[in-house]
Amino acid sequence: MCKKTNFFLSSHMIYVPLFSSILGFCEILLQNDNMLSLAERMQFTEFIREATQDQLGIVNNLLDWTRIESGRMHTDFRDLDLYEIMNKSIHSFLGLAYKKRNPSGQSSS
């Protein structure tokens, strides 16, 4: 039962919130391309890139977890940069926040 729960939690991490943020930024870019400044478009594109890299990291971690569970890989503990992790987590919600703040599609500048 524990393995199923861990897999469910890990698979849930794949979907939420990164895909929602990626989709939110893509919708903003597609619907408001002529209203956004170049700086806003570049910033949103960077957020999409970062969220996509984070998503790939989660998928790779999930694959590593299955390898560890099957005994084909061993763990290696290391220090983490908590500030960087929190910063990326906050950025992953910015697309949704921007979309909620500007539901009519108006640019903030």
C-alpha positions as CSV (number, residue, x, y, z in Angstrom):
1,M,0.0,0.0,0.0
2,C,2.9,2.4,0.8
3,K,4.4,2.0,-2.7
4,K,1.1,2.8,-4.3
5,T,0.7,5.9,-2.2
6,N,4.2,7.1,-3.0
7,F,3.6,6.5,-6.6
8,F,0.3,8.4,-6.5
9,L,1.9,11.3,-4.7
10,S,4.8,11.4,-7.1
11,S,2.6,11.2,-10.2
12,H,0.4,14.0,-8.8
13,M,3.5,16.2,-8.5
14,I,4.0,15.7,-12.3
15,Y,0.7,17.4,-13.0
16,V,0.2,20.0,-10.4
17,P,1.2,22.9,-10.4
18,L,3.8,22.9,-13.1
19,F,1.6,21.9,-16.1
20,S,-1.0,24.4,-15.0
21,S,1.6,27.1,-14.8
22,I,3.1,26.2,-18.2
23,L,-0.3,26.2,-19.8
24,G,-1.2,29.4,-18.1
25,F,1.8,31.2,-19.5
26,C,1.3,29.7,-22.9
27,E,-2.3,30.9,-23.0
28,I,-1.2,34.4,-21.9
29,L,1.4,34.5,-24.6
30,L,-1.0,33.2,-27.3
31,Q,-4.0,35.4,-26.4
32,N,-2.1,38.6,-25.6
33,D,1.0,38.6,-27.9
34,N,0.4,42.1,-29.3
35,M,-0.4,43.6,-25.8
36,L,2.7,42.2,-24.0
37,S,6.0,44.0,-24.0
38,L,9.1,42.2,-25.2
39,A,10.3,42.1,-21.6
40,E,7.0,40.4,-20.5
41,R,7.2,37.9,-23.3
42,M,10.8,37.1,-22.5
43,Q,10.0,36.7,-18.8
44,F,7.0,34.4,-19.5
45,T,9.1,32.3,-21.9
46,E,11.8,32.0,-19.2
47,F,9.2,30.8,-16.7
48,I,7.9,28.2,-19.2
49,R,11.5,27.0,-19.7
50,E,12.1,26.8,-16.0
51,A,8.9,25.0,-15.3
52,T,9.5,22.5,-18.1
53,Q,13.0,21.8,-16.8
54,D,11.5,21.3,-13.3
55,Q,8.9,18.9,-14.8
56,L,11.6,16.9,-16.5
57,G,13.4,16.7,-13.2
58,I,10.3,15.4,-11.5
59,V,9.9,12.7,-14.2
60,N,13.6,11.8,-13.9
61,N,13.2,11.6,-10.1
62,L,10.2,9.3,-10.4
63,L,12.1,7.1,-12.8
64,D,15.0,7.0,-10.3
65,W,12.7,6.2,-7.5
66,T,11.4,3.1,-9.4
67,R,15.0,2.1,-10.0
68,I,15.8,2.4,-6.3
69,E,12.7,0.4,-5.4
70,S,13.7,-2.4,-7.8
71,G,17.3,-2.4,-6.5
72,R,18.8,-1.3,-9.8
73,M,20.1,2.0,-8.2
74,H,21.4,3.1,-4.9
75,T,20.7,6.4,-3.1
76,D,23.2,9.2,-2.6
77,F,22.4,11.8,0.0
78,R,23.5,15.4,-0.5
79,D,22.8,19.0,0.7
80,L,20.1,21.0,-1.1
81,D,19.8,24.7,-1.8
82,L,16.4,25.3,-0.1
83,Y,16.3,29.0,-1.3
84,E,16.6,27.9,-4.9
85,I,13.9,25.2,-4.4
86,M,11.5,27.7,-2.8
87,N,12.2,30.3,-5.5
88,K,11.4,27.8,-8.3
89,S,8.3,26.7,-6.5
90,I,7.1,30.3,-6.2
91,H,7.8,31.0,-9.9
92,S,5.8,27.9,-10.9
93,F,2.7,29.6,-9.6
94,L,3.3,33.0,-11.3
95,G,1.5,32.1,-14.5
96,L,-1.7,31.2,-12.6
97,A,-1.4,34.3,-10.5
98,Y,-0.9,36.5,-13.5
99,K,-3.9,34.9,-15.3
100,K,-6.1,35.4,-12.2
101,R,-5.0,39.0,-11.8
102,N,-5.6,39.8,-15.4
103,P,-8.6,37.6,-16.5
104,S,-9.5,40.0,-19.4
105,G,-6.1,39.5,-21.0
106,Q,-5.0,43.1,-20.4
107,S,-1.2,43.6,-20.0
108,S,0.0,45.0,-16.7
109,S,2.2,47.6,-18.3
